[in-house]
Amino acid sequence: MIAVIQRVSEASVSISGEVKAAIKTGVMVLLGIEEADVQEDIAWLSRKIANMRIFPDEAGVMNRSLLDIEGEALVISQFTLHASTKKGNRPSYLKAAKPDISIPLYEAFKKQLAADLGKAIGSGEFGADMQVALVNDGPVTIIVDTKDKK
């Protein structure tokens, strides 16, 4: 799994002109799932996101986690994170998991992150044409790949 984690002061996702989910202070996570991803990746990534110290403390140092600030999360499926751009000008998405694999993993990830945060999270709709809006706070953007956890 690849996650692009953005610290936000607000974020939302709309489908067909209607807001499906919106958050205030927290993180927006773009999540890409590949064929090789398993439940262990979900648990590891969810814990990493919940505990990553990317929010400022009283001294302005990034020393507080999403859990510490009781922040919110918005998760958006993003198969294009697995694009291969090595050949030609048209990206290949062969590495991205097909829906029969990625949908259950996406749903499991959302449940795990909600459990790790102890609150409901916002999300997009898998496979939908979504419009995502956010105010990246910092800006802080971090990319995490579960294949690089060792």
MARKOLMI-553172 format. One record per residue: x, y, z of N, C-alpha, C in turn; residue in one letter. Coordinates in steps of 0.2 Angstrom, whole numbers, padded with zeros to 4 digits, always signed. Layout:
XYZXYZXYZA ...
end
This chain:
+0004-0006+0000+0000+0000+0000+0004+0006+0000M +0002+0011-0004+0005+0017-0004+0000+0022-0001I +0003+0027+0004-0002+0032+0006+0002+0039+0006A -0002+0043+0003+0000+0050+0003-0004+0054+0009V +0000+0056+0014-0003+0058+0020-0002+0066+0020I -0008+0070+0020-0007+0077+0020-0010+0080+0026Q -0006+0084+0030-0009+0087+0036-0013+0093+0034R -0020+0093+0036-0024+0098+0033-0028+0102+0039V -0030+0108+0037-0034+0112+0042-0041+0110+0040S -0043+0108+0034-0049+0106+0032-0048+0102+0025E -0053+0097+0024-0053+0093+0018-0060+0091+0017A -0062+0090+0010-0068+0087+0009-0068+0083+0002S -0073+0078+0001-0073+0075-0005-0081+0075-0007V -0081+0077-0014-0088+0077-0017-0089+0073-0022S -0095+0070-0023-0097+0066-0029-0103+0069-0032I -0103+0070-0038-0108+0073-0042-0111+0079-0039S -0106+0083-0037-0108+0090-0034-0110+0090-0027G -0111+0084-0024-0113+0084-0017-0107+0081-0012E -0106+0085-0007-0101+0083-0002-0103+0077+0002V -0098+0072+0001-0099+0065+0004-0096+0065+0011K -0090+0068+0012-0087+0069+0018-0083+0075+0019A -0082+0078+0025-0078+0084+0026-0075+0083+0033A -0069+0085+0034-0066+0085+0040-0063+0092+0041I -0061+0094+0048-0057+0099+0049-0050+0097+0051K -0047+0099+0056-0040+0098+0057-0039+0090+0058T -0034+0088+0054-0032+0081+0054-0028+0079+0048G -0029+0073+0045-0025+0071+0039-0030+0069+0033V -0028+0070+0027-0031+0067+0021-0026+0062+0019M -0029+0056+0018-0025+0050+0016-0027+0048+0009V -0023+0048+0004-0024+0045-0003-0021+0038-0002L -0025+0033-0004-0023+0026-0002-0023+0022-0009L -0017+0020-0011-0016+0015-0017-0015+0008-0014G -0018+0004-0017-0018-0003-0015-0015-0007-0021I -0011-0012-0020-0008-0016-0025-0010-0024-0023E -0009-0028-0028-0010-0035-0028-0007-0038-0022E -0001-0036-0020+0003-0040-0015+0001-0038-0008A -0004-0033-0007-0005-0030+0000-0009-0035+0004D -0008-0035+0010-0012-0040+0015-0014-0036+0021V -0017-0040+0025-0020-0037+0032-0014-0034+0036Q -0009-0037+0036-0003-0034+0040-0001-0027+0037E -0002-0026+0031+0000-0019+0028-0006-0014+0031D -0012-0016+0031-0017-0012+0034-0016-0010+0041I -0014-0015+0045-0013-0014+0053-0007-0009+0053A -0002-0011+0050+0004-0007+0051+0003+0001+0048W +0000+0001+0043-0001+0008+0040-0006+0012+0044L -0011+0009+0046-0016+0013+0051-0012+0015+0057S -0008+0011+0060-0005+0013+0066+0000+0018+0065R +0004+0018+0059+0008+0023+0057+0005+0030+0057K -0001+0030+0053-0004+0036+0052-0007+0039+0059I -0010+0035+0063-0013+0037+0069-0007+0040+0074A -0001+0037+0073+0004+0039+0078+0009+0044+0075N +0009+0045+0069+0014+0049+0066+0014+0056+0069M +0020+0058+0071+0020+0065+0074+0022+0070+0069R +0016+0073+0066+0017+0078+0061+0013+0085+0063I +0010+0085+0069+0007+0091+0071+0011+0095+0077F +0010+0101+0076+0015+0105+0081+0013+0105+0088P +0018+0105+0092+0017+0106+0100+0017+0113+0101D +0017+0115+0108+0017+0122+0110+0023+0126+0107E +0028+0122+0106+0034+0126+0104+0035+0126+0096A +0029+0123+0093+0029+0124+0085+0033+0118+0082G +0035+0113+0086+0039+0107+0084+0034+0102+0082V +0035+0099+0076+0031+0093+0074+0032+0087+0079M +0028+0087+0085+0029+0082+0090+0023+0079+0092N +0017+0080+0089+0011+0078+0091+0008+0073+0086R +0004+0068+0087+0001+0064+0083-0006+0066+0082S -0009+0062+0077-0016+0063+0075-0020+0061+0082L -0018+0056+0085-0021+0054+0091-0021+0059+0097L -0015+0062+0097-0013+0067+0102-0018+0073+0102D -0019+0075+0095-0023+0081+0094-0031+0079+0093I -0032+0073+0094-0039+0071+0092-0042+0073+0086E -0037+0073+0081-0039+0075+0074-0043+0070+0070G -0045+0073+0064-0050+0069+0060-0046+0066+0054E -0049+0061+0050-0046+0058+0045-0051+0057+0039A -0048+0059+0033-0052+0058+0027-0048+0053+0022L -0051+0047+0020-0047+0042+0016-0050+0042+0009V -0046+0043+0004-0048+0042-0003-0044+0037-0006I -0048+0032-0010-0044+0027-0014-0041+0031-0020S -0035+0028-0022-0031+0032-0027-0027+0027-0030Q -0030+0023-0035-0026+0018-0039-0020+0021-0043F -0020+0027-0044-0015+0030-0049-0009+0031-0045T -0008+0030-0038-0002+0030-0034+0002+0025-0037L +0000+0019-0040+0004+0014-0042+0005+0014-0050H +0005+0020-0052+0007+0021-0059+0014+0020-0061A +0015+0017-0066+0022+0016-0069+0023+0020-0075S +0028+0024-0074+0029+0029-0079+0036+0028-0083T +0038+0022-0083+0045+0021-0085+0045+0021-0093K +0040+0019-0096+0040+0018-0104+0034+0023-0106K +0036+0027-0111+0031+0031-0115+0028+0036-0110G +0023+0039-0113+0020+0045-0109+0013+0043-0106N +0011+0037-0107+0004+0035-0104+0006+0030-0098R +0004+0033-0092+0005+0028-0086+0002+0022-0087P +0005+0017-0084+0002+0010-0084+0000+0009-0076S -0005+0006-0075-0008+0004-0069-0008-0003-0067Y -0004-0007-0070-0004-0014-0069-0003-0017-0062L +0001-0013-0059+0003-0014-0052-0003-0013-0047K -0008-0009-0049-0014-0007-0044-0018-0014-0044A -0021-0015-0038-0025-0021-0037-0032-0020-0041A -0034-0025-0043-0041-0025-0046-0046-0024-0041K -0052-0022-0043-0057-0021-0038-0059-0027-0033P -0059-0033-0035-0060-0038-0031-0055-0039-0025D -0049-0037-0026-0044-0037-0021-0044-0030-0017I -0044-0024-0021-0044-0018-0018-0050-0015-0014S -0056-0017-0016-0061-0015-0012-0062-0017-0005I -0061-0024-0004-0061-0027+0003-0055-0024+0007P -0049-0023+0004-0044-0020+0008-0045-0013+0010L -0048-0009+0005-0049-0002+0006-0054-0001+0012Y -0060-0006+0012-0065-0005+0017-0062-0008+0024E -0057-0013+0024-0054-0015+0030-0049-0009+0033A -0046-0006+0028-0041+0000+0030-0045+0005+0034F -0051+0007+0031-0055+0012+0034-0058+0010+0041K -0060+0004+0042-0062+0001+0048-0056+0001+0053K -0050-0001+0051-0044-0001+0055-0042+0006+0058Q -0042+0011+0053-0040+0017+0055-0046+0020+0060L -0052+0019+0059-0057+0022+0063-0056+0019+0070A -0055+0012+0070-0053+0009+0077-0047+0012+0080A -0042+0013+0076-0036+0015+0079-0037+0022+0082D -0041+0026+0079-0042+0033+0081-0048+0034+0086L -0052+0029+0086-0057+0029+0091-0063+0033+0089G -0064+0034+0083-0069+0038+0080-0070+0037+0073K -0076+0039+0070-0078+0038+0063-0073+0042+0059A -0072+0040+0053-0068+0044+0048-0072+0045+0042I -0070+0050+0038-0073+0052+0032-0070+0048+0026G -0073+0047+0021-0070+0043+0015-0074+0045+0009S -0070+0043+0003-0073+0044-0003-0077+0038-0005G -0079+0037-0011-0082+0031-0013-0078+0027-0019E -0076+0021-0017-0071+0017-0022-0074+0018-0029F -0069+0020-0033-0071+0019-0041-0075+0025-0043G -0077+0030-0039-0081+0035-0041-0077+0041-0044A -0080+0045-0048-0076+0051-0050-0077+0056-0044D -0072+0058-0041-0072+0062-0035-0069+0069-0036M -0071+0074-0032-0068+0080-0032-0065+0081-0025Q -0059+0082-0024-0056+0082-0017-0054+0089-0016V -0055+0092-0011-0053+0099-0009-0050+0099-0002A -0044+0102-0002-0041+0102+0005-0037+0109+0006L -0035+0110+0012-0031+0116+0014-0025+0112+0017V -0019+0111+0014-0014+0107+0016-0010+0112+0021N -0010+0110+0027-0007+0114+0033+0000+0113+0033D +0004+0118+0032+0011+0118+0033+0015+0121+0027G +0015+0118+0021+0012+0111+0019+0016+0105+0022P +0012+0100+0024+0015+0094+0026+0012+0088+0022V +0016+0085+0018+0014+0079+0014+0020+0074+0015T +0017+0068+0017+0022+0062+0018+0019+0056+0014I +0024+0053+0011+0022+0047+0007+0025+0041+0011I +0021+0036+0012+0022+0030+0016+0021+0024+0011V +0026+0019+0010+0025+0013+0006+0026+0007+0011D +0020+0003+0012+0021-0002+0017+0026-0007+0015T +0029-0007+0008+0034-0012+0006+0041-0009+0008K +0041-0003+0011+0047+0000+0014+0047+0000+0021D +0044-0004+0025+0043-0004+0032+0049-0007+0036K +0053-0011+0032+0059-0014+0036+0065-0010+0035K 
end
